[in-house]
Amino acid sequence: MDGDTVAAWLREHPDFLAGQPELYRMLSPPRRIHGEGLADHMAAMLAAERAASRDLADTARESDGFAARTRAAVLALIPSHDPAETVRQEWPDLLGLAHCAIADEGTPAHHRLTLPPGSVASLLPAGREALLRTAPTELALLHAEAAPLVCCDALALLPLPGPPALLVLGARLARDLPARGATPHLQFLAHALAAALAR
């Protein structure tokens, strides 16, 4: 398709770009403003760029907040004599969440949730170590008495010997867990917790 064909099509569909604002970020702006049409075109491109910048800034602030809470949760493991109890009792406040727990497919243990065999493999897609879920399933199994409070959750594989195990985090509000960039924080929490459990 050549430029003339594209230009002709756009002339026949003058509202096309107005309905596709994300395309403005891919276009090169005019070097100079010539009349109202080009001025509007440049304004739309600038608005699209500003919106994208705001999204990036919001994501960075969201991620920084969760990163600080993650550090506080990991520091709480250092003096802990029972990491599973620390996760259950202290991490919800430290992470600003409704529920935090260890869930595994082993024999029942204090401060741990027991999962049926095969649960971890079915909950985490193959090759994934962490997962943020905006429409979580198995709420009663993973969040027990806190299930009615949880609207979204995060799962992270615990790298431990023995039966498969998960770190389970449940949030009351979607904003309590970072919408993007959560995986490194979740993996860090899971690895720090696994190290504490292995002491």
Summary of the structure (lengths in Angstrom):
residues: 199
radius of gyration: 23.8
end to end distance: 64.5
largest distance: 74.3
contacts: 571
relative contact order: 0.12
helix: 55%
strand: 13%
